[in-house]
Amino acid sequence: MKKIYLSLILACGLATAHAQDNPRLSVCGLNAAETAYYMAPGWNLGNTLEAGSSADNFTDNAGTAAETSWQSTKTTQEVIDLVKRSGFKTVRIPCSWVMGHLKETTTMTIDPDWLARVKEIVDYCIKDGLFVILNDHWDGGWLEYDGFTTGADVEKKKEQLRLLWTNIATAFRDYDGHLLFAGMNEPGVGGASPDAQGTLMVNAYNDDSDVNETAFTNRILEYEQVFIDAVRATGGNNAQRVLIVQGPMVNAVKTVKFFDVSKLKDPASERLMVEIHGYDPYRFCQMTEDASWGMMEYYWTGHAPARASAGRVGTTSEQQAVQTAFNNMKTAFVDKGYPVILGEYGARERTLSTTQGNQAKHNESRQYWYNFTTDYAMTAGMIPICWDINNNGYKIVDRANLTVGDDYDLDGIQEGVEAAQATFNTIYPEPSATAAIRTSTVLTLESDNVYDCCGRVVAKEVKDIHNISLPRGIYIYKGRKIIK
């Protein structure tokens, strides 16, 4: 009953937000903070459009079949409908372009069949009123690893990136503010391509010297400036579209310490978000076998069986570390006008035999982890987007059977949203439908001008909008949205 109740709360809130969709979205008229109001929580269409092999880099060998090479279900409108019914407001679409989807490498021209398929899935989401984040994911490592090595040809990579994002952005130029672009995924994380030159600039999994971390972060900023410039240059709605940039290794601690987003120059005002990912603590969320330095954690403190080994139980201090990291992101970015995307987060579902442990307590612990991680993220002004790959322990949505794949994870997310929603809405208040068009109230005037969604006057000194002839569309009159 509790699950049904929570689902109804989230579904009703979602329906309300989309029933009142801000007309400024049609021209990307909402800034990053205003857009954030509508976006939490989110879900990843993982292991789908980013799938493939780095052996296919800079070719068109992968084709549309790549969609089901890492998981078996083709994405349909019905899958996205289920995502919406589950209470999610954003779909993040990890995507490959270089890894098997380039028709011509000199101009970085994208395979038209692949581009059409990506558009089709984006359209499924927007039809449901969902927000969409479209990125250049690991993509065979061509940039995320190869671009950050000691032997990388940085200028060549920047030109390839410019051409690639010019082509992507041009294809989606007319899409409204429901679509956001993310320039990369996890810079410095993931494997190299066969073309990698040299070694990674920093240690991928441990702290490095401040000198190396700073040089690495400065290179990220170089690439992200190219991404911003390329998208903005395509014009149309892309001139004001909200864009997402990634911190070093999308690690919260490194991003707070080294990433100065203000160094990025964007001709569009207040249109940038910052992205990190969260799989912490590693031993609970991702570890797949015990090691000499630590054991896999199956449970969470307060949710473990009575005789569980201490090494199997996540601790209060680990939970506090998650909260501290998120609060530090709030101070460093959210409070300065840069909303934060928690672009991936998740805890692997483990199947425990009776000799390994207590499955019920593991499920309960995982639900608790999703609860507090979602809560802490939204309380810190972050938009949490859960990781889902349709298999291997991350399967919140069962795409093949069109059902919830993991009730515990989804319940935890819903509980976290319910706990944090009020605070989230104080950080990101509901945007005005007219703030970008008029700054003074007009509700007491006997007559007023009629504006289109671009803020252009289409009729002057109108006393009753219903008594004049206008083409079908959305208009702003006396501070209200009018649909003709």
MIDOSE-914482 format. One record per residue (C-alpha): z, y, x; residue in one letter. Coordinates in steps of 0.25 Angstrom, whole numbers. Each point is the difference from the previous one (the first is absolute). Layout:
N
up: Z north: Y east: X resn: a $
...
This chain:
484
up: 0 north: 0 east: 0 resn: m $
up: 4 north: 10 east: 11 resn: k $
up: -14 north: -3 east: 7 resn: k $
up: -7 north: 3 east: -14 resn: i $
up: 8 north: 13 east: -1 resn: y $
up: -3 north: 5 east: 13 resn: l $
up: -15 north: -3 east: -1 resn: s $
up: 0 north: 8 east: -13 resn: l $
up: 7 north: 12 east: 6 resn: i $
up: -10 north: 0 east: 12 resn: l $
up: -12 north: -2 east: -9 resn: a $
up: 4 north: 11 east: -10 resn: c $
up: 2 north: 9 east: 12 resn: g $
up: -13 north: -3 east: 5 resn: l $
up: -7 north: 1 east: -13 resn: a $
up: 7 north: 14 east: -2 resn: t $
up: -5 north: 5 east: 14 resn: a $
up: -14 north: -4 east: -2 resn: h $
up: -1 north: 4 east: -15 resn: a $
up: 4 north: 14 east: 6 resn: q $
up: -9 north: -1 east: 12 resn: d $
up: -1 north: 14 east: 6 resn: n $
up: -14 north: 6 east: -2 resn: p $
up: 1 north: 6 east: 15 resn: r $
up: -2 north: -14 east: 5 resn: l $
up: -15 north: 1 east: -4 resn: s $
up: -2 north: 9 east: 11 resn: v $
up: 10 north: -5 east: 10 resn: c $
up: 8 north: 12 east: -4 resn: g $
up: 14 north: -6 east: 2 resn: l $
up: 6 north: 1 east: 14 resn: n $
up: 7 north: -12 east: 7 resn: a $
up: 14 north: 3 east: -6 resn: a $
up: -6 north: 2 east: -14 resn: e $
up: -8 north: -13 east: 1 resn: t $
up: 12 north: -8 east: 5 resn: a $
up: 7 north: 2 east: -13 resn: y $
up: -10 north: -10 east: -7 resn: y $
up: -1 north: -10 east: 11 resn: m $
up: 13 north: -9 east: 1 resn: a $
up: 1 north: -12 east: 1 resn: p $
up: -13 north: -6 east: 6 resn: g $
up: -6 north: -13 east: 3 resn: w $
up: -10 north: -5 east: 11 resn: n $
up: -12 north: -8 east: -3 resn: l $
up: 2 north: -7 east: 13 resn: g $
up: -8 north: -10 east: 8 resn: n $
up: -12 north: 3 east: -8 resn: t $
up: -9 north: 12 east: 3 resn: l $
up: 5 north: 0 east: 15 resn: e $
up: -3 north: -15 east: 2 resn: a $
up: -9 north: -5 east: 11 resn: g $
up: -2 north: -3 east: 14 resn: s $
up: -1 north: 10 east: 12 resn: s $
up: -11 north: -9 east: 5 resn: a $
up: -8 north: 8 east: -11 resn: d $
up: 3 north: 14 east: 5 resn: n $
up: -12 north: 10 east: 0 resn: f $
up: -8 north: -10 east: -8 resn: t $
up: -3 north: -2 east: -15 resn: d $
up: 3 north: -15 east: 1 resn: n $
up: 12 north: -1 east: -9 resn: a $
up: -6 north: 4 east: -13 resn: g $
up: 8 north: 1 east: -14 resn: t $
up: 5 north: -15 east: 3 resn: a $
up: 10 north: 6 east: 9 resn: a $
up: 8 north: 4 east: -12 resn: e $
up: 5 north: -15 east: -2 resn: t $
up: 0 north: -4 east: 15 resn: s $
up: 15 north: 2 east: 1 resn: w $
up: 4 north: -3 east: -14 resn: q $
up: -7 north: -7 east: -11 resn: s $
up: -1 north: 10 east: -12 resn: t $
up: -11 north: 10 east: -3 resn: k $
up: 6 north: 13 east: -5 resn: t $
up: -3 north: 3 east: -15 resn: t $
up: 4 north: 10 east: -10 resn: q $
up: 9 north: -9 east: -6 resn: e $
up: 8 north: -1 east: 14 resn: v $
up: 1 north: 15 east: 0 resn: i $
up: 4 north: 0 east: -14 resn: d $
up: 12 north: -9 east: 3 resn: l $
up: 4 north: 8 east: 12 resn: v $
up: 1 north: 12 east: -10 resn: k $
up: 8 north: -8 east: -10 resn: r $
up: 10 north: -4 east: 11 resn: s $
up: 3 north: 15 east: 1 resn: g $
up: -7 north: 4 east: 13 resn: f $
up: -7 north: 14 east: 0 resn: k $
up: -8 north: -1 east: 13 resn: t $
up: -9 north: -11 east: 7 resn: v $
up: -1 north: 1 east: 15 resn: r $
up: -14 north: -7 east: 4 resn: i $
up: 0 north: -4 east: 14 resn: p $
up: -14 north: 0 east: 4 resn: c $
up: -9 north: -4 east: 12 resn: s $
up: -13 north: 7 east: 3 resn: w $
up: -4 north: -3 east: 14 resn: v $
up: 4 north: -15 east: -1 resn: m $
up: -13 north: -5 east: -5 resn: g $
up: -4 north: 11 east: -10 resn: h $
up: -9 north: 9 east: 8 resn: l $
up: -15 north: 1 east: -2 resn: k $
up: -2 north: 9 east: 12 resn: e $
up: 9 north: 3 east: 11 resn: t $
up: -6 north: 13 east: 6 resn: t $
up: 3 north: 7 east: -13 resn: t $
up: 12 north: -9 east: -5 resn: m $
up: -8 north: -3 east: -13 resn: t $
up: 8 north: -9 east: -9 resn: i $
up: -7 north: -12 east: -7 resn: d $
up: -3 north: 5 east: -14 resn: p $
up: 4 north: -13 east: -7 resn: d $
up: 14 north: 1 east: 7 resn: w $
up: 1 north: 15 east: -4 resn: l $
up: -4 north: -4 east: -14 resn: a $
up: 11 north: -10 east: -1 resn: r $
up: 11 north: 9 east: 6 resn: v $
up: -4 north: 10 east: -11 resn: k $
up: 0 north: -10 east: -11 resn: e $
up: 15 north: -4 east: 4 resn: i $
up: 4 north: 15 east: 1 resn: v $
up: -6 north: 2 east: -13 resn: d $
up: 8 north: -11 east: -6 resn: y $
up: 12 north: 7 east: 4 resn: c $
up: -4 north: 14 east: -4 resn: i $
up: -4 north: -5 east: -14 resn: k $
up: 15 north: -4 east: -2 resn: d $
up: 5 north: 13 east: 5 resn: g $
up: 5 north: -5 east: 13 resn: l $
up: 0 north: 8 east: 13 resn: f $
up: -8 north: -7 east: 11 resn: v $
up: 2 north: 1 east: 15 resn: i $
up: -12 north: -4 east: 8 resn: l $
up: 1 north: -2 east: 15 resn: n $
up: -7 north: -5 east: 13 resn: d $
up: 10 north: -12 east: 2 resn: h $
up: 1 north: -9 east: 13 resn: w $
up: -15 north: -1 east: -1 resn: d $
up: -2 north: -10 east: 11 resn: g $
up: 8 north: 9 east: 9 resn: g $
up: -11 north: 9 east: 4 resn: w $
up: 9 north: 12 east: -1 resn: l $
up: 14 north: -4 east: -3 resn: e $
up: 1 north: -8 east: 13 resn: y $
up: -13 north: 3 east: 8 resn: d $
up: 2 north: 15 east: -2 resn: g $
up: 13 north: 0 east: 6 resn: f $
up: -2 north: -8 east: 13 resn: t $
up: 0 north: 5 east: 14 resn: t $
up: -15 north: -2 east: 1 resn: g $
up: -4 north: 6 east: -13 resn: a $
up: -12 north: 9 east: -1 resn: d $
up: 7 north: 10 east: -9 resn: v $
up: -11 north: 10 east: -2 resn: e $
up: -9 north: -12 east: -5 resn: k $
up: 10 north: -5 east: -9 resn: k $
up: 2 north: 14 east: -6 resn: k $
up: -14 north: 1 east: -3 resn: e $
up: -1 north: -13 east: -6 resn: q $
up: 12 north: 3 east: -9 resn: l $
up: -6 north: 13 east: -4 resn: r $
up: -13 north: -6 east: -4 resn: l $
up: 8 north: -12 east: -7 resn: l $
up: 9 north: 10 east: -8 resn: w $
up: -12 north: 9 east: -3 resn: t $
up: -7 north: -12 east: -7 resn: n $
up: 12 north: -5 east: -7 resn: i $
up: 4 north: 14 east: -5 resn: a $
up: -14 north: 4 east: -4 resn: t $
up: -1 north: -13 east: -9 resn: a $
up: 13 north: 4 east: -7 resn: f $
up: -2 north: 15 east: 0 resn: r $
up: 0 north: 2 east: -15 resn: d $
up: 12 north: -9 east: -3 resn: y $
up: 12 north: 8 east: -5 resn: d $
up: 14 north: 1 east: 5 resn: g $
up: 4 north: -14 east: -4 resn: h $
up: -7 north: -4 east: 13 resn: l $
up: 7 north: 2 east: 14 resn: l $
up: -5 north: -3 east: 14 resn: f $
up: 8 north: -6 east: 11 resn: a $
up: -7 north: 2 east: 14 resn: g $
up: 6 north: -13 east: 6 resn: m $
up: 10 north: -11 east: -3 resn: n $
up: 10 north: -3 east: 12 resn: e $
up: -5 north: 7 east: 13 resn: p $
up: 4 north: -8 east: 12 resn: g $
up: 3 north: -13 east: -8 resn: v $
up: -8 north: -12 east: -2 resn: g $
up: -10 north: -8 east: 9 resn: g $
up: -11 north: 5 east: 9 resn: a $
up: -14 north: -2 east: -3 resn: s $
up: -9 north: -7 east: 10 resn: p $
up: -5 north: 13 east: 5 resn: d $
up: 14 north: 6 east: 4 resn: a $
up: 1 north: 6 east: 13 resn: q $
up: 13 north: 1 east: 8 resn: g $
up: 14 north: -2 east: -6 resn: t $
up: 7 north: 7 east: -11 resn: l $
up: 6 north: 13 east: 4 resn: m $
up: 14 north: -4 east: -5 resn: v $
up: 8 north: -12 east: -2 resn: n $
up: -3 north: -4 east: -14 resn: a $
up: 13 north: -6 east: -4 resn: y $
up: 11 north: 7 east: 9 resn: n $
up: 3 north: 14 east: 4 resn: d $
up: -8 north: 6 east: 11 resn: d $
up: 2 north: 12 east: 9 resn: s $
up: 0 north: 13 east: -8 resn: d $
up: -12 north: 4 east: 9 resn: v $
up: -8 north: -12 east: -4 resn: n $
up: 4 north: 2 east: -15 resn: e $
up: -4 north: 14 east: 0 resn: t $
up: -13 north: -2 east: 6 resn: a $
up: -3 north: -11 east: -10 resn: f $
up: 4 north: 9 east: -12 resn: t $
up: -9 north: 11 east: 6 resn: n $
up: -11 north: -10 east: -1 resn: r $
up: 3 north: -3 east: -14 resn: i $
up: 0 north: 15 east: -4 resn: l $
up: -14 north: 1 east: 7 resn: e $
up: -6 north: -11 east: -9 resn: y $
up: 7 north: 5 east: -12 resn: e $
up: -5 north: 14 east: 2 resn: q $
up: -14 north: -6 east: 0 resn: v $
up: 3 north: -7 east: -13 resn: f $
up: 4 north: 13 east: -7 resn: i $
up: -11 north: 8 east: 5 resn: d $
up: -10 north: -11 east: -4 resn: a $
up: 5 north: -1 east: -14 resn: v $
up: 1 north: 15 east: -2 resn: r $
up: -14 north: 3 east: 5 resn: a $
up: -6 north: -9 east: -11 resn: t $
up: 4 north: 11 east: -10 resn: g $
up: 1 north: -3 east: -15 resn: g $
up: 14 north: -5 east: -4 resn: n $
up: 2 north: -5 east: 14 resn: n $
up: 3 north: 15 east: 4 resn: a $
up: 13 north: -1 east: -7 resn: q $
up: 3 north: -15 east: -1 resn: r $
up: 13 north: -5 east: 5 resn: v $
up: -1 north: -7 east: 13 resn: l $
up: 10 north: -10 east: 7 resn: i $
up: 3 north: 0 east: 15 resn: v $
up: 8 north: -11 east: 7 resn: q $
up: 11 north: 1 east: 10 resn: g $
up: 1 north: -8 east: 13 resn: p $
up: -1 north: -15 east: -4 resn: m $
up: 5 north: 5 east: -14 resn: v $
up: 14 north: -2 east: 5 resn: n $
up: 10 north: 10 east: -6 resn: a $
up: 8 north: 2 east: 12 resn: v $
up: -12 north: 3 east: 9 resn: k $
up: -6 north: 9 east: -10 resn: t $
up: 12 north: 8 east: -2 resn: v $
up: 2 north: 1 east: 15 resn: k $
up: -15 north: 3 east: 5 resn: f $
up: -9 north: 3 east: -11 resn: f $
up: -2 north: 15 east: -3 resn: d $
up: -9 north: 1 east: -12 resn: v $
up: 0 north: 15 east: 1 resn: s $
up: -10 north: -2 east: 12 resn: k $
up: -10 north: -4 east: -10 resn: l $
up: -9 north: 11 east: -5 resn: k $
up: -5 north: -2 east: -14 resn: d $
up: -8 north: 11 east: -7 resn: p $
up: 6 north: -5 east: -14 resn: a $
up: 14 north: 5 east: -2 resn: s $
up: 11 north: -10 east: -2 resn: e $
up: -9 north: -12 east: -2 resn: r $
up: 6 north: -10 east: 11 resn: l $
up: 9 north: -12 east: -2 resn: m $
up: 6 north: -8 east: 12 resn: v $
up: 0 north: -15 east: 0 resn: e $
up: 10 north: -10 east: 5 resn: i $
up: 3 north: -15 east: -3 resn: h $
up: 13 north: -8 east: -2 resn: g $
up: 2 north: -14 east: 3 resn: y $
up: 15 north: 1 east: 4 resn: d $
up: 8 north: -7 east: 5 resn: p $
up: -11 north: -9 east: 6 resn: y $
up: 9 north: -12 east: 0 resn: r $
up: 1 north: 1 east: -16 resn: f $
up: -14 north: 5 east: -3 resn: c $
up: -10 north: -6 east: 10 resn: q $
up: 6 north: -10 east: 10 resn: m $
up: -6 north: -14 east: -2 resn: t $
up: 8 north: -8 east: 10 resn: e $
up: 13 north: 0 east: 7 resn: d $
up: 0 north: 6 east: 14 resn: a $
up: 10 north: 0 east: 12 resn: s $
up: 4 north: 15 east: -4 resn: w $
up: 2 north: -2 east: -15 resn: g $
up: -2 north: -9 east: -12 resn: m $
up: -8 north: 2 east: -13 resn: m $
up: 9 north: 7 east: -10 resn: e $
up: -1 north: -7 east: -14 resn: y $
up: 11 north: 8 east: -7 resn: y $
up: 6 north: 14 east: -2 resn: w $
up: 14 north: 3 east: 2 resn: t $
up: 7 north: -1 east: -14 resn: g $
up: -11 north: -9 east: -5 resn: h $
up: 2 north: -12 east: 10 resn: a $
up: 5 north: -14 east: -3 resn: p $
up: 15 north: -2 east: 4 resn: a $
up: -3 north: -8 east: 12 resn: r $
up: -12 north: 7 east: 6 resn: a $
up: -1 north: 2 east: 15 resn: s $
up: 2 north: 14 east: 3 resn: a $
up: -13 north: 0 east: 8 resn: g $
up: -7 north: -2 east: -13 resn: r $
up: 6 north: 12 east: -7 resn: v $
up: -6 north: 14 east: 0 resn: g $
up: 11 north: 10 east: 2 resn: t $
up: 5 north: 13 east: -5 resn: t $
up: -3 north: 7 east: 13 resn: s $
up: -14 north: -5 east: -1 resn: e $
up: -1 north: 6 east: -14 resn: q $
up: 6 north: 13 east: 4 resn: q $
up: -11 north: 1 east: 11 resn: a $
up: -11 north: -1 east: -10 resn: v $
up: 7 north: 11 east: -8 resn: q $
up: 2 north: 9 east: 12 resn: t $
up: -15 north: -2 east: 5 resn: a $
up: -5 north: 4 east: -14 resn: f $
up: 10 north: 12 east: -1 resn: n $
up: -5 north: 5 east: 14 resn: n $
up: -14 north: -1 east: -5 resn: m $
up: 4 north: 9 east: -11 resn: k $
up: 6 north: 10 east: 9 resn: t $
up: -12 north: 0 east: 10 resn: a $
up: -11 north: 0 east: -11 resn: f $
up: 3 north: 0 east: -14 resn: v $
up: 9 north: 12 east: 1 resn: d $
up: -11 north: 8 east: 7 resn: k $
up: -11 north: -3 east: -10 resn: g $
up: -6 north: -13 east: 4 resn: y $
up: 3 north: -11 east: -10 resn: p $
up: 1 north: -14 east: 7 resn: v $
up: -7 north: -13 east: -4 resn: i $
up: 8 north: -13 east: 3 resn: l $
up: -14 north: -6 east: 0 resn: g $
up: 5 north: -14 east: 2 resn: e $
up: 13 north: -7 east: -2 resn: y $
up: 4 north: -14 east: -3 resn: g $
up: 9 north: -12 east: 2 resn: a $
up: -6 north: -14 east: 2 resn: r $
up: 4 north: -10 east: -11 resn: e $
up: 4 north: -13 east: 7 resn: r $
up: 0 north: -13 east: -6 resn: t $
up: 13 north: -7 east: 4 resn: l $
up: 3 north: -15 east: 0 resn: s $
up: 14 north: -4 east: -4 resn: t $
up: 3 north: -3 east: 14 resn: t $
up: -5 north: 14 east: 5 resn: q $
up: 8 north: 9 east: -11 resn: g $
up: 2 north: 5 east: -14 resn: n $
up: -13 north: 4 east: -6 resn: q $
up: 7 north: 7 east: -12 resn: a $
up: 8 north: 9 east: 10 resn: k $
up: -12 north: 2 east: 8 resn: h $
up: -8 north: 5 east: -12 resn: n $
up: 12 north: 9 east: -5 resn: e $
up: 1 north: 6 east: 14 resn: s $
up: -15 north: 3 east: 1 resn: r $
up: 2 north: 7 east: -14 resn: q $
up: 11 north: 8 east: 6 resn: y $
up: -8 north: 4 east: 12 resn: w $
up: -12 north: 5 east: -9 resn: y $
up: 10 north: 7 east: -8 resn: n $
up: 7 north: 8 east: 11 resn: f $
up: -12 north: 3 east: 8 resn: t $
up: -8 north: 5 east: -12 resn: t $
up: 12 north: 9 east: -4 resn: d $
up: 3 north: 5 east: 14 resn: y $
up: -15 north: 3 east: 1 resn: a $
up: -2 north: 8 east: -13 resn: m $
up: 14 north: 7 east: 2 resn: t $
up: -6 north: 5 east: 13 resn: a $
up: -12 north: 5 east: -6 resn: g $
up: -9 north: -11 east: 5 resn: m $
up: -10 north: -8 east: -9 resn: i $
up: 2 north: -15 east: 2 resn: p $
up: -12 north: -9 east: -1 resn: i $
up: 4 north: -15 east: 1 resn: c $
up: -9 north: -9 east: 9 resn: w $
up: -7 north: -11 east: -8 resn: d $
up: -10 north: -10 east: 6 resn: i $
up: -1 north: -10 east: -12 resn: n $
up: 6 north: -11 east: 9 resn: n $
up: 9 north: -3 east: 12 resn: n $
up: 13 north: 5 east: -6 resn: g $
up: -5 north: 14 east: -5 resn: y $
up: -5 north: -3 east: -14 resn: k $
up: 6 north: 10 east: -10 resn: i $
up: -12 north: -1 east: -8 resn: v $
up: -7 north: -14 east: -3 resn: d $
up: -14 north: 5 east: 0 resn: r $
up: -6 north: -14 east: -4 resn: a $
up: 9 north: -2 east: -12 resn: n $
up: 1 north: 14 east: -4 resn: l $
up: 16 north: -1 east: 0 resn: t $
up: 11 north: 5 east: 8 resn: v $
up: 1 north: -8 east: 13 resn: g $
up: 14 north: 3 east: 4 resn: d $
up: 10 north: 5 east: -10 resn: d $
up: 11 north: 2 east: 10 resn: y $
up: -8 north: 10 east: 8 resn: d $
up: -6 north: 7 east: -12 resn: l $
up: 14 north: 1 east: -6 resn: d $
up: 6 north: 6 east: 13 resn: g $
up: -11 north: 10 east: 0 resn: i $
up: 2 north: 4 east: -14 resn: q $
up: 15 north: 1 east: 1 resn: e $
up: -2 north: 9 east: 13 resn: g $
up: -10 north: 9 east: -8 resn: v $
up: 10 north: 2 east: -11 resn: e $
up: 11 north: 3 east: 9 resn: a $
up: -8 north: 11 east: 8 resn: a $
up: -9 north: 6 east: -10 resn: q $
up: 8 north: 12 east: -4 resn: a $
up: 3 north: 4 east: 14 resn: t $
up: -15 north: -2 east: 4 resn: f $
up: -4 north: 9 east: -12 resn: n $
up: 9 north: 11 east: 6 resn: t $
up: -7 north: -1 east: 13 resn: i $
up: -14 north: 0 east: -7 resn: y $
up: 2 north: 7 east: -13 resn: p $
up: -11 north: -2 east: -11 resn: e $
up: -12 north: 9 east: 4 resn: p $
up: -5 north: 11 east: -9 resn: s $
up: -13 north: -1 east: -6 resn: a $
up: -4 north: 14 east: 3 resn: t $
up: 8 north: 4 east: 12 resn: a $
up: -13 north: 0 east: 9 resn: a $
up: -7 north: 8 east: -11 resn: i $
up: 10 north: 11 east: -5 resn: r $
up: 13 north: 4 east: 5 resn: t $
up: 5 north: 8 east: -11 resn: s $
up: 4 north: -5 east: -14 resn: t $
up: -10 north: 3 east: -11 resn: v $
up: 6 north: -7 east: -12 resn: l $
up: 5 north: 13 east: -6 resn: t $
up: -14 north: 7 east: 0 resn: l $
up: -7 north: 2 east: -13 resn: e $
up: -13 north: -3 east: 7 resn: s $
up: -4 north: -7 east: 14 resn: d $
up: -11 north: -4 east: 8 resn: n $
up: -5 north: -15 east: 0 resn: v $
up: -1 north: -7 east: 14 resn: y $
up: -7 north: -12 east: 4 resn: d $
up: 7 north: -10 east: 10 resn: c $
up: -5 north: 7 east: 12 resn: c $
up: 7 north: 13 east: -5 resn: g $
up: -13 north: 7 east: -4 resn: r $
up: 0 north: 9 east: -12 resn: v $
up: -9 north: -6 east: -11 resn: v $
up: 4 north: 9 east: -11 resn: a $
up: 8 north: 14 east: 0 resn: k $
up: 10 north: 5 east: -10 resn: e $
up: 0 north: -12 east: -9 resn: v $
up: 10 north: 1 east: -12 resn: k $
up: -3 north: -15 east: -5 resn: d $
up: -7 north: -10 east: 9 resn: i $
up: -3 north: -8 east: -12 resn: h $
up: -9 north: 11 east: -6 resn: n $
up: -9 north: 1 east: 12 resn: i $
up: -11 north: -10 east: 5 resn: s $
up: 2 north: -7 east: 13 resn: l $
up: -7 north: -12 east: 6 resn: p $
up: 9 north: -13 east: 0 resn: r $
up: 10 north: 0 east: 11 resn: g $
up: 14 north: 4 east: 4 resn: i $
up: 4 north: 15 east: 0 resn: y $
up: 13 north: 8 east: 3 resn: i $
up: 4 north: 10 east: -11 resn: y $
up: 13 north: 7 east: -1 resn: k $
up: 6 north: -9 east: 11 resn: g $
up: -4 north: -13 east: -8 resn: r $
up: -10 north: -11 east: 2 resn: k $
up: -10 north: 0 east: -11 resn: i $
up: -10 north: -11 east: -2 resn: i $
up: -13 north: 3 east: -7 resn: k $
